[in-house]
Amino acid sequence: MIRKTILKLAAITAISFSMIAPTFAQMKSDIVDTAIAAGSFNTLVAAVSAAGLVDTLKSEGPFTVFAPTDAAFAALPEGTVENLLKPENKETLIKILTYHVLSGKVMSADIAGKMLSPTTVEGSTVHINATNGVMIDEANVVTADIETSNGVIHVIDKVIMP
């Protein structure tokens, strides 16, 4: 009798967890946590932290982030990243990072076949050419549409400058 009760409880528990599991699997992380989990945006995450933008990119949004990879940052002239991460260069770092962000969630399907010049969070215009692949200024989008809980990340191969 006890064994049957335990088996029934185990079955009910298994069914309950199987019904809950998809809900947890479907939950998305925010932009910052997604970038951290990817493992290829360590420099970007360090820069976002140094600029004091973590809370902003964890907020509700939505945001579209054109995220340079670690390799993109490594391609900058030697010493550039280290210099930008210094406290006295925080305002410049903020300008560069917010130049990589658009307000709203812009998926690749929204811009396919178009040439656009939206205004970035930094305040400048960025040039997007989505007529043959997607380029933002001189950077190529190498991976598009990484959805997050508060927007979308598009991975780019260069750091773009305002």
Contacts in CASP RR format, 6 or more apart in sequence:
PFRMAT RR
TARGET T0000
AUTHOR 0000-0000-0000
METHOD contacts of the structure
MODEL  1
MIRKTILKLAAITAISFSMIAPTFAQMKSDIVDTAIAAGSFNTLVAAVSA
AGLVDTLKSEGPFTVFAPTDAAFAALPEGTVENLLKPENKETLIKILTYH
VLSGKVMSADIAGKMLSPTTVEGSTVHINATNGVMIDEANVVTADIETSN
GVIHVIDKVIMP
27 149 0 8 1.000
28 34 0 8 1.000
28 147 0 8 1.000
28 148 0 8 1.000
28 149 0 8 1.000
29 37 0 8 1.000
29 148 0 8 1.000
29 149 0 8 1.000
30 57 0 8 1.000
30 58 0 8 1.000
30 148 0 8 1.000
30 149 0 8 1.000
30 150 0 8 1.000
31 57 0 8 1.000
31 58 0 8 1.000
31 63 0 8 1.000
31 65 0 8 1.000
31 148 0 8 1.000
31 150 0 8 1.000
31 151 0 8 1.000
31 153 0 8 1.000
32 45 0 8 1.000
32 48 0 8 1.000
32 54 0 8 1.000
32 57 0 8 1.000
32 58 0 8 1.000
33 58 0 8 1.000
33 148 0 8 1.000
34 146 0 8 1.000
34 148 0 8 1.000
34 153 0 8 1.000
35 41 0 8 1.000
35 44 0 8 1.000
35 45 0 8 1.000
35 48 0 8 1.000
35 67 0 8 1.000
35 153 0 8 1.000
36 45 0 8 1.000
38 146 0 8 1.000
40 69 0 8 1.000
40 70 0 8 1.000
40 71 0 8 1.000
40 155 0 8 1.000
41 67 0 8 1.000
41 68 0 8 1.000
41 69 0 8 1.000
41 70 0 8 1.000
42 70 0 8 1.000
43 68 0 8 1.000
43 70 0 8 1.000
43 73 0 8 1.000
43 74 0 8 1.000
43 81 0 8 1.000
44 67 0 8 1.000
44 68 0 8 1.000
44 69 0 8 1.000
44 70 0 8 1.000
44 73 0 8 1.000
46 85 0 8 1.000
47 73 0 8 1.000
47 81 0 8 1.000
47 84 0 8 1.000
47 85 0 8 1.000
47 93 0 8 1.000
47 96 0 8 1.000
47 97 0 8 1.000
48 54 0 8 1.000
48 57 0 8 1.000
48 97 0 8 1.000
50 84 0 8 1.000
50 85 0 8 1.000
50 87 0 8 1.000
50 90 0 8 1.000
50 93 0 8 1.000
51 90 0 8 1.000
51 93 0 8 1.000
51 94 0 8 1.000
51 97 0 8 1.000
52 90 0 8 1.000
52 94 0 8 1.000
53 94 0 8 1.000
53 97 0 8 1.000
53 98 0 8 1.000
57 63 0 8 1.000
57 65 0 8 1.000
57 101 0 8 1.000
57 150 0 8 1.000
58 150 0 8 1.000
59 150 0 8 1.000
60 150 0 8 1.000
61 103 0 8 1.000
61 104 0 8 1.000
61 150 0 8 1.000
61 151 0 8 1.000
62 103 0 8 1.000
62 104 0 8 1.000
62 105 0 8 1.000
62 150 0 8 1.000
62 151 0 8 1.000
62 152 0 8 1.000
63 101 0 8 1.000
63 102 0 8 1.000
63 103 0 8 1.000
63 104 0 8 1.000
63 105 0 8 1.000
63 121 0 8 1.000
63 150 0 8 1.000
63 151 0 8 1.000
63 152 0 8 1.000
64 101 0 8 1.000
64 102 0 8 1.000
64 103 0 8 1.000
64 104 0 8 1.000
64 105 0 8 1.000
64 106 0 8 1.000
64 151 0 8 1.000
64 152 0 8 1.000
64 154 0 8 1.000
65 100 0 8 1.000
65 101 0 8 1.000
65 151 0 8 1.000
65 152 0 8 1.000
65 153 0 8 1.000
65 154 0 8 1.000
66 100 0 8 1.000
66 101 0 8 1.000
66 102 0 8 1.000
66 136 0 8 1.000
66 139 0 8 1.000
66 141 0 8 1.000
66 154 0 8 1.000
66 156 0 8 1.000
66 160 0 8 1.000
67 100 0 8 1.000
67 153 0 8 1.000
67 154 0 8 1.000
67 155 0 8 1.000
67 156 0 8 1.000
68 100 0 8 1.000
68 139 0 8 1.000
68 156 0 8 1.000
68 157 0 8 1.000
68 158 0 8 1.000
68 159 0 8 1.000
68 160 0 8 1.000
69 142 0 8 1.000
69 155 0 8 1.000
69 156 0 8 1.000
69 157 0 8 1.000
71 157 0 8 1.000
72 139 0 8 1.000
72 156 0 8 1.000
72 157 0 8 1.000
72 158 0 8 1.000
72 159 0 8 1.000
73 81 0 8 1.000
73 159 0 8 1.000
75 158 0 8 1.000
75 159 0 8 1.000
76 159 0 8 1.000
83 89 0 8 1.000
84 92 0 8 1.000
84 93 0 8 1.000
84 96 0 8 1.000
85 93 0 8 1.000
94 122 0 8 1.000
95 122 0 8 1.000
95 162 0 8 1.000
96 122 0 8 1.000
96 159 0 8 1.000
96 161 0 8 1.000
96 162 0 8 1.000
98 120 0 8 1.000
98 121 0 8 1.000
98 122 0 8 1.000
98 123 0 8 1.000
99 120 0 8 1.000
99 121 0 8 1.000
99 122 0 8 1.000
99 123 0 8 1.000
99 124 0 8 1.000
99 126 0 8 1.000
99 160 0 8 1.000
99 161 0 8 1.000
99 162 0 8 1.000
100 120 0 8 1.000
100 156 0 8 1.000
100 160 0 8 1.000
101 120 0 8 1.000
101 121 0 8 1.000
101 122 0 8 1.000
102 118 0 8 1.000
102 119 0 8 1.000
102 120 0 8 1.000
102 121 0 8 1.000
102 126 0 8 1.000
103 121 0 8 1.000
104 151 0 8 1.000
105 151 0 8 1.000
105 152 0 8 1.000
106 118 0 8 1.000
106 152 0 8 1.000
107 144 0 8 1.000
107 145 0 8 1.000
107 152 0 8 1.000
108 130 0 8 1.000
108 134 0 8 1.000
108 141 0 8 1.000
108 144 0 8 1.000
108 145 0 8 1.000
108 154 0 8 1.000
111 128 0 8 1.000
111 130 0 8 1.000
111 134 0 8 1.000
112 130 0 8 1.000
113 130 0 8 1.000
113 131 0 8 1.000
114 128 0 8 1.000
114 130 0 8 1.000
114 131 0 8 1.000
115 127 0 8 1.000
115 128 0 8 1.000
115 129 0 8 1.000
115 130 0 8 1.000
115 131 0 8 1.000
116 127 0 8 1.000
116 128 0 8 1.000
116 130 0 8 1.000
117 125 0 8 1.000
117 126 0 8 1.000
117 127 0 8 1.000
117 128 0 8 1.000
118 125 0 8 1.000
118 126 0 8 1.000
118 128 0 8 1.000
119 125 0 8 1.000
119 126 0 8 1.000
120 126 0 8 1.000
120 162 0 8 1.000
122 162 0 8 1.000
123 162 0 8 1.000
124 162 0 8 1.000
126 136 0 8 1.000
126 137 0 8 1.000
126 160 0 8 1.000
127 136 0 8 1.000
127 137 0 8 1.000
128 134 0 8 1.000
128 135 0 8 1.000
128 136 0 8 1.000
129 135 0 8 1.000
133 140 0 8 1.000
133 141 0 8 1.000
134 140 0 8 1.000
134 141 0 8 1.000
134 144 0 8 1.000
134 154 0 8 1.000
135 141 0 8 1.000
136 154 0 8 1.000
136 156 0 8 1.000
136 160 0 8 1.000
137 160 0 8 1.000
137 161 0 8 1.000
138 158 0 8 1.000
138 160 0 8 1.000
139 156 0 8 1.000
139 157 0 8 1.000
139 158 0 8 1.000
139 159 0 8 1.000
139 160 0 8 1.000
140 156 0 8 1.000
140 157 0 8 1.000
140 158 0 8 1.000
141 154 0 8 1.000
141 155 0 8 1.000
141 156 0 8 1.000
142 155 0 8 1.000
142 156 0 8 1.000
142 157 0 8 1.000
143 154 0 8 1.000
143 155 0 8 1.000
144 154 0 8 1.000
144 155 0 8 1.000
145 152 0 8 1.000
145 154 0 8 1.000
146 152 0 8 1.000
146 153 0 8 1.000
146 154 0 8 1.000
146 155 0 8 1.000
END
